[in-house]
Amino acid sequence: MIMPNYEDSITNLACSIRKYFGLSTKHNGIKEIDDILNNKKPRNVVVILYDGLGFNIMNRHLDKDSFLVRNCIRDYSSVVPCTTTASTTSMLTGMNPCEHGWLGWDLFIKPEDKIVTMFTNKLKDTSIVAADYNVPRKYYDYKTITDEINEKGEYNSKILFPFGMSPYHGLKDMHNRIFEECSKDGKHYVYAYYEDPDSTMHDYGTDHIKSNKVINKINKLTEELCSKLNEDTLVIVTADHGHLNCEDILLSDYEDLYNTLDGDVWIEGRMCSFKVKEGMHDTFVKLFNEYFGNEFILKSKKEIIDEKLFGTGDEHKLFRDSLGDYFGLAISDKFFKYSVYSTDLVSMHAGFTEDEMRIPLIVISK
């Protein structure tokens, strides 16, 4: 079982960026990044996050003399759960999950009494819009590093996404826009997010030829981009999490345990949050460990909080209200589905294996 390191995580990378651009920080930075920034004083700092490109995934698909592997200074930690919702929000803000509250793909939002898919504003496992307003943003709003840099006005910052306002179209377009931003006058921070190899691995698995082609394309085009950038630009490449080929466990197949649950589960299939009916906690714990004790570690809400699995810092006011009674932490290749309507994927993340938790810290500086 691999635990997060909140002294050396993607949150800390974000805090290094915050410090360099004159913003306050809630946590320490990463020493190597702090030293590089302070010594080289780059005019442009670019962070490219390739979704799902975990440290082990990268090394399995790329040759040891490939561009990304060659420039990888070491691996470091994702957050809990090691999933896009929690990890990219930490990269965007410099806050741990307990602070920003975006804990997973699906979250129980107490003021609404609903389980909402955070990135889509829809009710879990449906196409139904949660409300005629953005529910996650209403209760879990935040400012990005880019927002804060631009508000101060001393420097400039840009976020590049494949969705939302002014989306880029494909990897080459994303790289072209990075180049354009770095060609402008002034000191810049550019954060660029790309949805692969995560999207491809979810559909085909970590070892499929399509996953290999995507990762090698990322390596090739990133090298081409960096070769064009000026010496006053520092590029940091990282990921939000890794991936693991997985098999599902359909909770509704276990009728006795299923009947102890007080409604649907949430957060992630490999870090699953359970609400249990009154008077059935002992039964739930007994049955869970009997059925799934080899694949998952069961922890109570109190244990999750006491062990600070969602990180250190000032908790979001709704953080504890969004937690269930128990959590199933995946230590094997299994994930939970509440019913046949839940998402079925070949490869997953958010568990506590090295393949999922360890991410690469890649630094390119001429």
Secondary structure, DSSP 8 states (H G I E B T S, - for coil): -----TTSBHHHHHHHHHHHTT---SS---HHHHHHHHHH--SEEEEEEETT--HHHHHHHS-TTSHHHHTEEEEEE--SS-SHHHHHHHHHHS--HHHH---SSEEEETTTTEEEETTTTEETTSS-BS-SS-HHHHHS----HHHHHHHH-SSEEEEE-SSSSS---SHHHHHHHHHHHHHSSS-EEEEEEE-TTHHHHHHH-TTSHHHHHHHHHHHHHHHHHHHHS-TTEEEEEE-S---EE-EEEEGGGSHHHHTTB-S--EEETTEEEE-B-TT-HHHHHHHHHHHHTTTEEEEEHHHHHHTTTT-SSS--TTTGGG--SEEEEE-SSEEEESSTTS---SEE-SSSSHHHHEEEEEEE--
